[in-house]
Structure formats: structure tokens, C-alpha cells
Amino acid sequence: MRSQAAVFQCHVRNVRGHVFCRSNHADRKSAASRLVLLLLSALMSGAVLAADIDDLRVWQSPDYTRVVLDLSEPAQYSVFVLDNPHRVVIDIERSQLRVDTGRVPLTDVPVRNIRSAARNQTDTRIVLDMAEAVNPSSYLLPPDVEAGDRLVIDLYGLDREVPPPAQMVSTPAAVEQNTVSLRDIVVAIDAGHGGRDPGAIGYDGRIREKDVALAISQAISDRLRSLPGYQPVMIRNADIHVQLQERPMLARDNRADIFLSIHADSYSTSRAEGITVYALSQTTAEDENIRRVTEKENSAALLGGSAGDTSLRDFEDDLALTLLDISMSWSIEQSMAAGSYILNSLGQVATLRRDKPQQGNLWVLRSPDIPSLLIETGYLSNPSEARKLTSPAYQQRLADAIVQGVMNYFYERPPEGSLLAWQKANNQGPDRQYVVVRGDSLSMIAQRHNIGLAQLRAANSLSGDTIHVGQRLLIPGGGPQTIALSAPPTVYEHTISRGETLSGIADRYQVSLSRLREANQLRGDTIRVGQILIIPAS
């Protein structure tokens, strides 16, 4: 039974106007949700007549520079460019700037300086001094149960075409009704380090964590992009530096449903190996909540919703802390659940250092409203693991396993209004994988996933109902759209470490001992440290 604090999220819109509570249970009118709704409504009165600009941030991608302004209200605005020198001018009507533009980080972006001034006594003018001419594309993100009001301005170089706005997904039923309804699940992928920060250095002094993390992140992004209903967002898609505090904010700007930070580890000994997945610790969360409340008068700290839509300045300290605790507890609970699904999937293709998500004090995991995980994909200080982590084939296997874990998590807990939620409600795709655990029976698994026992047998070529712990079952989606992860490569390599045996290696990679001998032309089971074995596909 989960605690009351983790049952729901509250999304406060316009602070003194509308309040939305989203329950994780079927009963969205739980006593706890109604209590918070009444509490917030009683403390809010009046109407906000002008928009506060609560935050401003700048982010560089390989294709454009993104400028995001967090607004307390929808606002009328205009954007235009000036030459000699190059500038982008943003005018926001009936607004007040609450941001010190001189403190906005401008590292590795073409924005050289940000200036602001009051205009016409009621408006705000913000000027971006640019290093080059740009072509701006701007839009407002309207409020809903997940996102706050924001003005987004994407600055494209003159040699790049401005893309059309992204479209939502339409189901056949929605098309018949001439409506557009279902959204993608947004996965923010954060490749650790980058630019002047190389991260951990490999055993050979040449392998760099930032390169490994980016390659795996790009593979995850490519895999997700091929799946209907998912939209990957790369926090960095090139060798650029992104400040730690900016990474979760960029996920928030893109309405991320989950945040995955990809890393590789290093240790003083070459024996350390295996994957570890981290979520935020409860102790760190409590300290972070106190810090946010303490600094709320001097910051644009936000609360509630995957896009962060309410300034903490609008609440008394006790209420602000209570709401943060509720939201952060939900975020940690969901992070631990998602981490378990991902580890279960990764355990089929790699060594796990810990088979359960760990909890720690990690800056990029501190979002109070977005499930967030840091995945250490292995140890660069271990020669065998480092060589695997630089292999494109192994990187793809890790990426596929991470994506499978994400898919399994969201199939069990699909966000409301998403294509996946519609598919699940209508018993349609995608196909999924399920790993049998102790106590499972085939009939229980069929019932749990709302499919027929005969259908489950047929999908897995089973003649009876016998299954074993660790067995991987295909759970058919039942609809015309089916998704299967890419098949593992035909072969990949394993470098033998001290203490390993041929039978142990065969068991780890789930291949028969005879096939392992045949692939490596071995007459017996004798192997030596440092020897490279070819591992055939299982």
C-alpha cells in the first residue's frame, strides 16, 4: 500500500485560479485529493491581471538555440530581429520580469548577452545580443494538467530550415470524429558530461565517459523514435557542455514524462564491473525541498506538473513544503518503479552491479515532478567492460534493453491522454517482453496482461503451461501495430577476466556451451585471462 503522500500530484494553474489533482489510482476523487484541492482553493483568491516572467533559460542543441520564458499567465508577445548588430527582441505585454538576466548562463550558445527594460510602463522588452544572424520561431505552450504557460523561442541559423510544429497522434476513432487527441510519451535522454568535461577516463587513458554516454544515448533516442507513441528528447546531441542544473530544466521545457541520465563509471581497481541505476534518496529530497522553500523569494523555483507551472513564491512556507513533499514522494516512487523495470531488462544483456535501484544525492535527479534515473552503464576502469562499452553492437544492446524497460514501465502506468493509454484500454500493441519471476504461472501472466492463455502459448510456441524463472515471454499486444526490439547482433565479443569459466560465460550470455565452443573453435573448456571470445546470438 503506497502512502497518501505518493498517491497524487497537484498541478496549480495561475496560482489563484485553477487547481488540478491527478491521482495515480482509478478513483481520481480520493479523499486525499479532495483534501488538498479544498486546502489550496481556500488559500487562493482574486485574479492575476498581469504575467510574471518567472524564469528565463537558454539551451543549445545541434540544430537551434532554444530560449524559454516561464510565465505565470498567458501573455501577448512579439518577436523580431534587428541587424548591425544582430539582436532578437522579445516584447511581452502587461508583464513584469522577475529574473536577473545578467545571471542567466550563456555558455556555448550564440547569445552573447541578455538585456531587459520596462516598456510603456506595463510591458517588458528583452533583447538578446547575438553572435550571428538567426531566424526565430516562437510559440506559447498553453496550460493543461501537465504544463504551465511558457513562451518558447527557437533560434535557427539562416542556413537551416525552420521545421513545422509537431503534430499529435490521431487514432482511427479520433480521425473519424475529426479530432486530434493522443500525445506521445516524452523521454528526456541526458548524455552525461560533454564539452570541456570528459567525465571518467578509461583504463587506457583514451576512452572518455562523455563519448560512451553520448553514443548510448543516441542509440536510445534512435530506438524510441522508431516506436509509435514515443518522442525522445536529447539534452545534448553533440559534444557540448550543458550545466547540471540546466539538464532537468530542459526536460521540463519539453514536458518530459521521464528523465534518463546516461553515464559510465570508474574505480581505483580494474575488477569493478556492472550496471547500477540510481534514483534520488528521500533524505536528499527532504533537504532539497527545504532549500527550495528557503530560497523561494529569490528564485523562480517551480512546483507541480511535468513542466513546472507554479512559483513557490505564491505560497506560505508550510504549504509550499507540504506540496513539494507530496510531489517529490511521487517522483521518487515512480523513479524506483521505472528503475526496476529497466534493471530487469538490462539484466538479460549485461552484468548488474546492483539488481535493485539505488538511491543517492545526484543533482540531475532532483525534479520534484518528473521520474528521474541515472544509469551507470559499466566501468571504464575495467578493460573488458570498457571495450564492450565502446562497441556499437554492445551499445545497441544496452539501448534496446533500456528502451524495453521504459516500455514495460509505461505500459503498466501509461500517462493519461497518451497513445499508449489508448492502446492499453483497447488491448492493442505494442508487443512486450516479460521475465518470469518466482510464483508466476502462465495463466496468471495471461490474466495480468489481459490476453487469452491460448494466445500467450501461441506467441511463445509453448505446447503446455510449463515455464521457469528467468524465462522471457513475448506478451502480444493484440492490435495491428506491433513493436519488437531489434534483434541482438549476430556476434559480439567478450574479454575473459580472472576467475571466469567457459560455462559461466555461456550461462551469462544465455548460449549453449557447445555453441560457444563451436563459435570459437575450442576443443575443450580451457580459456585464459585476456582472451577474446566471440559470443554467438542466443
N, C-alpha and C positions, 0 to 999 in steps of 0.2 A: 504494500500500500504506500503510495507516494505521499509526501507531506503536503499540507494545504498550501505551503509557500511555493510548491513547484507545480501546482495544478493549472495555473492560468497565467497569461500575460495581459497587462493592461496597456492600451495604446491611447494616450491622451492627445486629442487634436485641438489645437488653438487654445489650449490650456484652460480657458474659461468657458468653453463651449461644449464640445462633444467628447464623450469618453467611450471607448470600445474595449471590451474584455474578451479575449479569445481563450476558450478552455481547450485543454488537450483531451478532454473526455467528450463523450457523445452528448451529455447533458450540459449545454452551454449556459444554462441558467442556474448553476450551482449556487449554494448558499454563500460560498466564499466569494464568487464573482459578484453576486449581488451586493455583498457587504462592501467590497472595495468600490463598486460603482456608486453606491449611496454615499460612501465616505468622500469620494472625490467630488461628486456633484454638490454635496453640501458645502464644500470648501471653495467652489468656483462660482463666480457670479460676474455679470457685466459682459461686455464685448470688447474685443481688441480692435481698435479702429485703424491701426497702422501696423505695418510689418516691421519686426525687428530682424536685422541681419545678424544672426547669432554666431555664424562661423563662416570662414572662407578658407578654402584649401586648393592647392594646385598639384596636379599629378601628371607625370609624363608617361605616355605609352609609346610604342614604336610608331604608331600611326597619327597620333594627335596629342595635344595638351588639353587636359580637362581642368576646368575651373568650376568649383561647386560652391554655391552660397546657400546656407541653411536659413530658411525664412520661418518666422513664426506664423505668417499668414500668406495666402496667395497675394501676389502683387503685380501691378502693371510695370512693364520694363521695356527698355530698348537697348539694342547693342549695335554699335557701328565702329568703323575703323578710321584712323587718321594716319597720314603719311608724313614723313620728314619732321620728326622721327616717327617710326612705326608705333602706333598705340591702338589699344582696344578700349573703347569707352562703354561703360555699363551704367545706365540711368535707371534707378528704381524709384517709382513714385511712392509718396507717403510712407517713407521708411526711415529707420534710424539704425546706424551702424554701431554694433556692439563689439567689433573686432578691432584689435590693433594691427593694422595692415603691415606695419613695419616688422612684426614678429612672425609673419607667415613664411614658412620655409620655402625657399626658391632654389634649391639645389638641383642641378642637372635639368633645368627647364629653360625654355626660351623667354620666359617672363623675367625681365631684369629688375623690375621694381613695381610696387603697387602703391598708388596714391588714392586718397579719398577726400571728399569735401561735401558739405551740405549744399544743396542747390534749391533755389526757390523757396527756402525756409522749410519746406516739407519733404523734399526729395533727397536722395543720396546719389552722388556720382562717384564711381570707382573707375580709375584709369590704370590699365596695365601697360607698362612700358615694355615693348617687345624688342627682341634682338633681330627679328626679321618680320617680313610681311606675312600675315596669316588670313585665313578665310574662316570666320566664326560660324558655328551652327549652334543655336540655343533653343532651349525648351524648358518649360516648367514641369516638374513632376507633381501631379495633383495628389492630395491626401486621400488615403484609403486606410484600411485596417492594418496595413503593414508599413506605410511610408509617410513621411512628413512632407511639407512643402519645401521644395528646393528648386533653385534656378541652376541649370547645368549649361555650361558654355564650353563646347569643344572647339579648339583652335587647330585648324588644319593648315599645313604648308600649301603654298599656291600650286605646287606640283601634284597635290593629292586631291582626289575627287571626294566630295562630301557625300557619305552614304545616306540612303533614305532612312527614315525612322524604322526601328524594329517593329515587327508585327507580332501580335499574339497568335496563339494556336487556335484553330477552329475545329471542333469535332463535326462529324456528319450531321448530328442533330442540330448543332449551332448553325451550320450552313443553311439547313432547311428553314430555320427561323430567321435567317438573315442577321445573325448576331455573331459577335466575336467575344469569346468568353474565357477560355482557359489559358493560363500562363505557364511559362517554363519554370522549372526549379533552377535557381541560380546558384552555382557552385563557385565560390571565390577560391582561386588557387594561388598561393603565395610561395614563390620560389625563394628560399632563404638567401640572405646576404645579397651580393651583387655589386657591380661597380668597383669602387675602391675597397670594398670589404669582401675578401675572398672566402671568409669562413674558415672551416677546418682545412688543413693541408694533409694530403695523403702520405702514406709511408715512404713514397719515393720522392717527396718534395715537389712534385709536379701536379698531382691531381688536386683540384680545388673543389671545395664543397659547393660554391656558387654555381659552378658549371654542371655538376651532377644534379643539384636541386632543380636547375632550370630545365635540363633535359627530361627529367622525370615529370616535372610539372607540365611541360609542353605535350608529353605523351598522354597525360591525364586529360588535358584540355582537348586534344585531338579526339580521344576516345569519347568523351562526353558530347562533343559537337556532333558526333555521328548518331547519337541517340535521340529519338523524338522525345520532347518534353524536358530536355536539359539544356541549360545555357552556361557554359564555362566563362569565367572572367579571370583573366590573368592579371595579378597585381603587378608583376613585371614580366615582360615578354622579350627582354633583351638584357644585356649585361649593363644594367643601370642601377644606381643606388636609390633606394626608397627608404625613408626613415621609418623606424619601427612603429612609432605612434601613428604614422600615416597609413599603414597597411590595413588595420581593421577599419579605419575610416573609409578607405577606398572600397572595401567590401560593403560597407553600409551605403555608400553612394550608389552602388549597383544593386541594392536590395537583395543582398546575398541571403540564401537560406542556410548555408553552412560555409565555414571558413576552414580551409586546409592549408597549413603551412608545412612545406616540404623541406627537409633538412637531411644532412648526413652527419655522423658523429666521429669523434676521435678520442683516443685514450692513450695513456702512457705505455700500455702494453699492447702487443700485436694480437693477443689472444681474444680480446673483447670482440664480440660479434652479435648480430641480431638486430631486429627491428623493435623499436619502442614507440608507443603512441601516448601522447600527453594531453590531458585536459587541465583546466585551471583548478587549483586547490581551493577548498572552501575558506581556509584561513586567509589566503591571498585575496579572495573575493571580498571577504568582510573588510579587510584593510583598504582595498580599492574603493569599496562603497563609501567608507568613512572619508577617504581622501576626496572623492568626487563631491560629497556634500560639503566638506570643509572649504573646498575651493570653488564652490558653485557661483559665488558672487563675482569671481574674477575670471571665469572661463565660460565656454559655451558648451559645457557638459550636457549631454542629451540623455533622454530616458525613454524607453518603451518603443517597441516596433523594430523590425529588422533594419529600418533606415534611420532610426533615432529621430523622434519627432517632437519632443517636449524638453524645454530648457528647465533644468533643475532650479534655476533662479526663481521660478514661479511657485515654489512650494516651501513651506516651513521645513526646517531641518529634519524633524522627526518623521514627517510624512515622506519626504524625499528619500530618507534612508530606508523606510519600510518598503517603498515601491522598488527601490534598487535591489533590496534583498530578495523580493519576490521574483523579479526579472532575472537576477543573477542565478538564483537557485534553479530556475527553469533552464537557463542556458547550460549550467554545469550538468544537470541531469541528462539533457539531450546530448551533450558532448560525450558523456560517458557511454550512453547507449550507442551513438554513432561509432565511437571508437571501438566498441566491442564487435560490431558488425564488420568493421574494416579489418580488425585483427584476425577474426575468424577466416576472412577471405585471404589475407596475406599469409596466414599460416599454411596455406596449401602450396605456396610457391617459394617461401623463404623461411629462414630461421627467425624465430621470435626470441628476443631477449626477455620480454615480459609478455605473458599471454592475456593480460588484462590492462586496460588503460591506466596509466599512472597520472598522478596529479601534482602539479608544481607551480612555481612562481614564474610565469613566462608572459612577457609584456603583450605579445600579439594575441594572446588568448583572453584578454580582459573585456571583450564586448559583453555587456550585460544582457543582450537580447539576440545574439547570433551564436548558435552552437559552433564551437571553435576547437580545432585539434592541431597539434604539432606532431608530425610524423618523422621520426628519425629512421631513415631507411637502411642504415647499416653503419659500419665503422670503416673509415678511410685509413685508419691506422692498422687495420688487418689486411695484409696483402691479398689474400684470397677474396675477401669481401669487396675490397676496393676495386679489384679487376672486374668483378661482376657488376659493380655499380657503374662502371664506365662502359659496359657492354650495352649497345642499343637493344639487343634481344632481351636481356635481363631487365633493363629499364622498362620495356614494354610490358613484361610480365608483371612487374610491380604496379605499373599504372593500371593495367587491366584488373588486378586484384583490388586495388584501392577503389576503382570505379564500381566493381561488383559489390564491395562493401557499402558504398554510398547508395547504390541502387536498392540493396536489401533493406537498408535503414529507411529510406524514403518510401519504399513500398509498404512497410509496416506503419509508417507515420507520414502519409502524404500531406503536404500543405494544402489547406483549403483553397479551392479555386484553381488548382493546378491540373494539368493534363493527366498526371499520374493518379490523382484523386479520382478523376472521372473514369480512368481505365479500371481502377480497382473496384469502384462502385458498379461498373458494368462488366466485371470479370473478364477484362481484356488485358493484352500484353502489358509489359514485356515479359519474356521468359526470364526466370531467375534460377539461381543455384541455391541449394540448401544443404548444409552439412549436418549429418545425423549426429545427435548427441545421446548420451545415456538416458534411457527411459522412453525414447521415441518408438513409435510403431508406425507402419506405413499408413494405416487408417487414420491415426491421429494427425499425421502430417497432411494427408489429403483433406481432412476436415478443417484444419487450421488455415489452409490456403484456399479453401472454398472450391475444390475441384473434386471430380469423381475418382474413386480408387482405381477403376479400370483405366482412366485417362492417365493417372500417375504411373501405373505399371507400364503402359504402352510407351510413354515418353522416355522411360528409363530402361526399356527392353527387359523388364522383370517378368519371370514366369510365375513367381509366387510373391509372398509378402515378407520374405526374409531380408532384413537389412542389418548393417553393422555400424558401430560407432565410427565416425570419421568418413563414412561413405558420402559422396557428393551426389545429390539428386537434382535433376532438372525439374523445376516447377513450371509447367507450361502456362502461358498467360491466357490462352483461350481465345484471343482475338486475332484479327488479320495482321496486326502489326506485332512482330516478334523481334526480340533483340537477343543476340547471343554475343558474349565477349569473344574477341578474336582468339583463334586457336593459338596455343603456345608454339614457339618456333620449333622447327624440326629437330634441331640440336642446340645445345648451349654448353658452356664449359664450366668445370668445377676444378679448382686447385686444391689439392689434398693438404690438409693441415695435420699437425701432430695429434695422434690419438684416434684418427679416423680409420674405419674399416670399410671394405668394399660393400659388405652387406648393409652397414649403417648408411652409406651414401645412397644405395639403391632404395632403402626404406624412406630416406628423407625426400627423394625426388619421385617416389611412388612409381618406380620402374622395376621390372623383374631383374634379378641378379644375372640371369642368363643373357638378357638383352644388353645389360651394362657391360658384361664381358665381351659380347659379340661386337658392340659398337667400338670398343677399344682394343679389340684383337688380343684379349687376355686369355691365357690358358688356365690360369688359376686365380686366386684371390689376393695375390701379393701386390701391394701398392707401396709407394714411397712418398715422403713429405715433399711437396713442391711439384709433384707430378700433376699434369693437367689431364682430366678425364673429359671425354665427350659424353654428355648426358642426352640420350635419345628422348623424344617426346613420350610421355606416358600414355 
